[in-house]
Amino acid sequence: MAKSSSLVPEGYPQLLNDLKERIRTAQVRAAVAVNRELVLLYWQIGRMILDRQAQAGWGAKVIDQLSKDLRREFPEIKGFSSRNLKYMRTFAETYPDSSIVQEVLAQITWYHNLALIEKLKTTEDRLWYAQQTIANGWSRNILVIQIETRLRDRQGKAMTNFERTLPKPQSDLANSLLKSPYSFDFLSLGREAQERDLENALVAHIRDFLLELGVGFAFVGSQYHLQVGNEDYYVDLVFYHLKLRCFVIIDLKMIEFTPEMSGKMNFYLAVVDDLLRHPDDQPTIGLILCKSKNQTIVEYALRSINRPIGVSTHEIWNSLPEQFKQSLPSIEQLELEMDAAIEDDLT
């Protein structure tokens, strides 16, 4: 007879799962707390160096000596290289108000903060991207991509009729999520590419495409089949947005916007609302992505349409000849080199 003590008691698996979750949560909180203290420490060190240099007129060579002494005193702690101490001084000089550091910048890593300082010129821009990093959970590499593709300049810039066709705050949120232009720099398409070429390339790079669309988009399908009156229709791309709680359908065009495109999208929206939309879902949103658009024509085309439609443009990086493209380092190579350089500084 087996001893009862050797058997897993009832409820044990649930207890084990609860403990695992509690431990993981504690680990995340501890990591966040450690990061916060590190960023605040670096700001304080930078502030002290700035103050002493201003008061006593110390030159840059003092930082080299300070680096040697700190590394000798704290050999187990990384981050006291001369270069990193200079970053700390720049960090404190860039943000003289400690409350900004405590409330925003201490919530992201030191690596994120270095990227903000190196790639942006204004505090306003840096804080905007820092807040977006916190809200969206961007890695440093993703943050760099968003900066280099000018996300802030493009966010909320699509032309829409949302104010008239969607209730608040749904209209405000929908407007803020769309951008113009959309950057498809991760694709390599020739000038003769057609809509289907663009669609296939986006689906093949769906992870990059979702990143460009933004947080909340879930991919449903491409060439999504709709049957109406015994006729077959196919929507280029169908997504569901988790925050908006609605379907978002995208029509891809490799030409300039024409009024006929809005009529076709209006038809697709009516069908999707009828066939796919759940009673709890918000109205389906349509996005027409064109190569270019004329603002006046778009305004007239959307004026009398009572379903939510946005019109935006897309950009594809194809301005360099192929032989020059091949000679340039890839984004991945540049990121690896940057990571290695920063790691060397912190050791």
C-alpha positions as CSV (number, residue, x, y, z in Angstrom):
1,M,0.0,0.0,0.0
2,A,1.4,3.4,-1.0
3,K,1.9,5.9,1.9
4,S,-0.3,8.9,1.7
5,S,2.7,11.1,2.6
6,S,4.3,10.2,-0.8
7,L,1.2,11.5,-2.7
8,V,0.9,15.1,-3.8
9,P,-2.0,16.4,-1.7
10,E,-5.1,17.9,-3.3
11,G,-4.6,21.6,-4.1
12,Y,-0.8,21.3,-4.2
13,P,-0.4,22.2,-8.0
14,Q,-2.5,25.3,-7.5
15,L,-0.4,26.3,-4.5
16,L,2.8,25.8,-6.5
17,N,1.5,27.9,-9.4
18,D,0.5,30.7,-7.0
19,L,3.9,30.6,-5.3
20,K,5.7,30.7,-8.7
21,E,3.6,33.7,-9.8
22,R,4.3,35.5,-6.5
23,I,8.0,34.9,-6.8
24,R,8.1,36.1,-10.4
25,T,6.2,39.3,-9.4
26,A,8.6,39.9,-6.6
27,Q,11.6,39.4,-9.0
28,V,10.2,41.9,-11.4
29,R,9.5,44.4,-8.6
30,A,13.1,43.9,-7.3
31,A,14.5,44.4,-10.7
32,V,12.5,47.6,-11.2
33,A,13.6,48.9,-7.8
34,V,17.3,48.1,-8.5
35,N,17.0,49.9,-11.9
36,R,15.4,52.9,-10.3
37,E,18.1,53.2,-7.6
38,L,20.8,52.8,-10.3
39,V,19.5,55.6,-12.5
40,L,19.0,57.9,-9.5
41,L,22.6,57.1,-8.3
42,Y,24.0,57.9,-11.7
43,W,22.1,61.2,-11.7
44,Q,23.4,62.1,-8.3
45,I,27.0,61.2,-9.2
46,G,26.7,63.4,-12.4
47,R,25.2,66.2,-10.3
48,M,28.1,66.1,-7.8
49,I,30.7,66.1,-10.6
50,L,29.0,69.1,-12.3
51,D,28.8,71.1,-9.0
52,R,32.4,70.4,-8.1
53,Q,33.6,71.3,-11.6
54,A,31.6,74.5,-11.5
55,Q,32.8,75.5,-7.9
56,A,36.4,74.4,-8.1
57,G,37.1,74.6,-11.8
58,W,38.1,71.0,-12.1
59,G,39.0,69.8,-15.6
60,A,37.9,66.7,-17.4
61,K,41.0,64.8,-16.3
62,V,39.6,64.6,-12.8
63,I,36.9,62.2,-14.1
64,D,39.7,59.8,-15.3
65,Q,41.2,59.8,-11.8
66,L,37.7,59.4,-10.2
67,S,37.1,56.4,-12.4
68,K,40.3,54.7,-11.3
69,D,39.6,55.3,-7.6
70,L,36.0,54.2,-7.7
71,R,36.8,51.0,-9.7
72,R,39.5,50.2,-7.2
73,E,37.2,50.8,-4.2
74,F,34.2,49.0,-5.7
75,P,35.6,46.3,-8.1
76,E,32.4,44.3,-8.0
77,I,30.3,47.2,-9.3
78,K,30.2,47.9,-13.0
79,G,29.6,51.3,-14.5
80,F,32.4,53.5,-13.2
81,S,34.4,53.8,-16.5
82,S,35.5,57.3,-17.4
83,R,33.1,57.3,-20.4
84,N,30.2,56.3,-18.2
85,L,31.0,58.9,-15.6
86,K,30.9,61.5,-18.4
87,Y,27.5,60.2,-19.4
88,M,26.4,60.7,-15.8
89,R,27.6,64.3,-15.9
90,T,25.7,64.8,-19.2
91,F,22.6,63.1,-17.8
92,A,22.6,65.5,-14.8
93,E,23.3,68.5,-17.0
94,T,20.5,67.5,-19.4
95,Y,17.9,67.1,-16.6
96,P,18.7,69.6,-13.8
97,D,15.3,68.9,-12.3
98,S,15.5,65.7,-10.1
99,S,11.8,65.3,-10.1
100,I,11.8,64.5,-13.8
101,V,14.3,61.8,-13.2
102,Q,12.4,60.3,-10.3
103,E,9.0,60.4,-11.9
104,V,9.8,59.3,-15.5
105,L,13.4,58.5,-16.3
106,A,14.1,56.2,-13.4
107,Q,11.4,53.9,-14.8
108,I,13.5,53.1,-17.8
109,T,17.0,51.6,-18.0
110,W,20.3,53.4,-18.2
111,Y,20.7,52.1,-21.7
112,H,17.3,53.7,-22.7
113,N,18.4,57.0,-21.1
114,L,21.7,57.0,-23.1
115,A,19.8,56.5,-26.3
116,L,17.5,59.4,-25.5
117,I,20.4,61.7,-24.8
118,E,22.4,60.7,-27.9
119,K,19.6,60.7,-30.4
120,L,17.3,63.6,-29.3
121,K,17.9,67.3,-28.8
122,T,15.0,68.5,-26.6
123,T,13.8,67.5,-23.2
124,E,10.3,67.5,-24.5
125,D,11.1,64.9,-27.1
126,R,13.1,62.8,-24.7
127,L,10.3,62.7,-22.1
128,W,7.7,61.9,-24.8
129,Y,9.7,58.9,-26.0
130,A,10.5,57.9,-22.4
131,Q,6.8,57.9,-21.5
132,Q,6.0,55.8,-24.7
133,T,8.7,53.4,-23.7
134,I,7.1,52.9,-20.3
135,A,3.6,52.6,-21.7
136,N,4.6,50.1,-24.5
137,G,7.4,48.2,-22.9
138,W,9.9,49.0,-25.6
139,S,13.4,47.5,-25.5
140,R,16.3,50.0,-26.1
141,N,16.6,48.8,-29.7
142,I,12.9,49.3,-30.4
143,L,13.1,52.8,-28.8
144,V,16.0,53.6,-31.2
145,I,13.9,52.5,-34.2
146,Q,10.9,54.6,-33.1
147,I,13.1,57.6,-32.7
148,E,14.9,57.1,-36.1
149,T,11.5,56.7,-37.9
150,R,10.2,59.9,-36.3
151,L,7.3,58.3,-34.5
152,R,6.4,61.5,-32.6
153,D,6.1,63.5,-35.8
154,R,3.9,60.8,-37.4
155,Q,1.7,59.8,-34.6
156,G,-2.0,60.9,-34.9
157,K,-1.3,62.5,-38.3
158,A,-3.6,60.4,-40.5
159,M,-6.6,62.1,-42.1
160,T,-9.8,60.7,-40.7
161,N,-13.5,61.3,-40.3
162,F,-13.5,59.8,-36.8
163,E,-14.7,62.9,-35.0
164,R,-18.0,62.7,-36.9
165,T,-18.3,58.9,-37.1
166,L,-17.1,57.7,-33.7
167,P,-18.2,58.6,-30.2
168,K,-15.8,60.1,-27.7
169,P,-13.4,59.0,-26.3
170,Q,-13.3,56.3,-29.0
171,S,-12.7,58.9,-31.7
172,D,-9.8,60.5,-29.8
173,L,-8.1,57.2,-29.1
174,A,-8.5,56.0,-32.7
175,N,-7.1,59.2,-34.0
176,S,-4.1,59.0,-31.7
177,L,-3.3,55.5,-32.8
178,L,-3.1,56.1,-36.5
179,K,0.0,57.8,-38.0
180,S,1.2,59.3,-41.3
181,P,3.3,58.3,-43.0
182,Y,3.8,54.6,-42.1
183,S,7.4,53.6,-42.4
184,F,8.1,50.3,-44.1
185,D,11.9,50.7,-44.0
186,F,12.1,47.0,-43.1
187,L,11.0,46.0,-46.6
188,S,13.0,45.9,-49.8
189,L,10.6,46.5,-52.7
190,G,11.4,47.8,-56.2
191,R,9.7,50.8,-57.7
192,E,7.5,48.5,-59.8
193,A,6.0,46.7,-56.8
194,Q,2.3,46.2,-56.9
195,E,-0.3,46.1,-54.0
196,R,0.0,42.3,-53.8
197,D,3.8,42.5,-53.5
198,L,3.5,45.0,-50.7
199,E,0.8,42.9,-48.9
200,N,2.9,39.7,-49.2
201,A,6.0,41.5,-47.9
202,L,4.1,42.9,-44.9
203,V,2.7,39.5,-44.0
204,A,6.1,38.0,-44.3
205,H,7.4,40.6,-41.9
206,I,4.4,40.7,-39.7
207,R,6.3,41.2,-36.5
208,D,7.9,44.4,-37.9
209,F,4.6,45.5,-39.4
210,L,2.8,45.1,-36.0
211,L,5.5,47.1,-34.4
212,E,5.0,49.9,-36.9
213,L,1.2,49.7,-36.4
214,G,1.6,50.1,-32.7
215,V,0.6,48.3,-29.5
216,G,-2.8,46.6,-29.5
217,F,-3.1,45.3,-33.0
218,A,-3.7,41.6,-33.4
219,F,-3.4,40.1,-36.9
220,V,-6.5,38.3,-38.1
221,G,-5.7,37.5,-41.8
222,S,-4.7,38.7,-45.3
223,Q,-6.9,38.5,-48.4
224,Y,-9.7,37.9,-45.9
225,H,-12.6,36.3,-47.8
226,L,-16.1,38.0,-47.7
227,Q,-19.0,36.6,-49.6
228,V,-21.8,39.0,-50.5
229,G,-24.7,38.3,-52.8
230,N,-22.9,35.2,-54.2
231,E,-19.9,37.4,-55.1
232,D,-16.5,36.9,-53.5
233,Y,-14.5,39.9,-52.1
234,Y,-11.1,39.9,-50.4
235,V,-9.9,42.4,-47.9
236,D,-6.2,43.1,-48.0
237,L,-5.5,42.9,-44.3
238,V,-7.7,42.4,-41.2
239,F,-6.7,43.2,-37.6
240,Y,-8.4,43.4,-34.3
241,H,-7.5,46.2,-31.9
242,L,-7.5,45.2,-28.2
243,K,-7.9,48.7,-26.8
244,L,-10.4,50.0,-29.4
245,R,-12.3,46.7,-29.2
246,C,-13.0,46.7,-32.9
247,F,-11.8,45.2,-36.2
248,V,-9.4,47.4,-38.3
249,I,-9.3,46.6,-42.0
250,I,-6.5,48.0,-44.2
251,D,-6.6,48.5,-48.0
252,L,-3.1,48.8,-49.5
253,K,-2.5,51.0,-52.5
254,M,0.7,51.7,-54.5
255,I,-0.8,54.8,-56.1
256,E,-2.1,58.2,-55.0
257,F,-5.5,58.3,-53.2
258,T,-8.6,58.5,-55.3
259,P,-12.2,59.1,-54.2
260,E,-13.2,55.6,-55.4
261,M,-11.0,54.1,-52.7
262,S,-13.2,55.5,-49.9
263,G,-16.3,54.1,-51.5
264,K,-14.8,50.6,-51.7
265,M,-13.7,50.9,-48.1
266,N,-17.1,52.0,-47.0
267,F,-18.5,48.9,-48.6
268,Y,-16.0,46.6,-46.8
269,L,-16.8,48.3,-43.5
270,A,-20.5,47.6,-43.9
271,V,-19.9,43.9,-44.7
272,V,-17.4,43.4,-41.9
273,D,-19.8,45.0,-39.4
274,D,-22.5,42.7,-40.6
275,L,-20.6,39.4,-40.8
276,L,-17.7,39.6,-38.3
277,R,-18.5,42.3,-35.7
278,H,-19.6,40.9,-32.3
279,P,-22.5,42.8,-30.6
280,D,-20.1,44.0,-27.9
281,D,-17.5,45.3,-30.5
282,Q,-17.2,48.9,-31.5
283,P,-17.7,49.9,-35.2
284,T,-15.1,48.6,-37.5
285,I,-12.4,51.1,-38.7
286,G,-11.0,51.3,-42.2
287,L,-7.5,52.5,-43.0
288,I,-6.5,53.2,-46.6
289,L,-2.7,53.2,-47.0
290,C,-1.6,54.9,-50.2
291,K,1.6,56.0,-51.8
292,S,0.5,59.6,-51.7
293,K,-2.6,61.7,-51.1
294,N,-4.0,65.1,-51.8
295,Q,-5.5,66.6,-48.6
296,T,-8.4,68.4,-50.3
297,I,-9.5,65.3,-52.3
298,V,-9.4,63.2,-49.1
299,E,-11.5,65.7,-47.2
300,Y,-14.2,65.7,-49.9
301,A,-14.1,61.9,-50.3
302,L,-14.7,61.4,-46.5
303,R,-17.1,64.2,-46.0
304,S,-20.4,62.3,-46.7
305,I,-19.2,58.9,-45.5
306,N,-20.7,57.9,-42.1
307,R,-18.4,55.0,-41.3
308,P,-15.0,55.6,-39.7
309,I,-12.2,55.7,-42.3
310,G,-8.6,57.0,-42.1
311,V,-6.3,57.8,-45.0
312,S,-2.6,57.7,-44.6
313,T,0.6,57.2,-46.7
314,H,3.4,54.7,-46.5
315,E,7.2,55.1,-47.1
316,I,9.5,52.4,-48.4
317,W,13.3,52.8,-48.3
318,N,14.4,52.3,-51.8
319,S,16.3,55.5,-52.7
320,L,19.8,54.0,-52.7
321,P,21.2,51.8,-55.5
322,E,21.4,48.1,-54.5
323,Q,25.2,48.1,-54.6
324,F,25.3,50.9,-52.0
325,K,22.7,49.2,-49.8
326,Q,24.7,46.1,-49.7
327,S,27.8,48.0,-48.5
328,L,26.0,49.6,-45.6
329,P,25.9,47.8,-42.2
330,S,22.5,46.4,-41.2
331,I,20.5,47.7,-38.3
332,E,21.3,44.5,-36.4
333,Q,25.0,45.0,-36.9
334,L,24.9,48.5,-35.7
335,E,22.9,47.5,-32.6
336,L,25.4,44.8,-31.8
337,E,28.3,47.2,-32.1
338,M,26.5,49.8,-29.9
339,D,25.7,47.1,-27.3
340,A,29.3,45.9,-27.3
341,A,30.6,49.5,-26.9
342,I,28.3,50.3,-24.0
343,E,29.0,47.0,-22.3
344,D,32.7,47.8,-22.5
345,D,32.1,51.1,-20.8
346,L,30.2,49.4,-18.0
347,T,32.8,46.8,-17.2
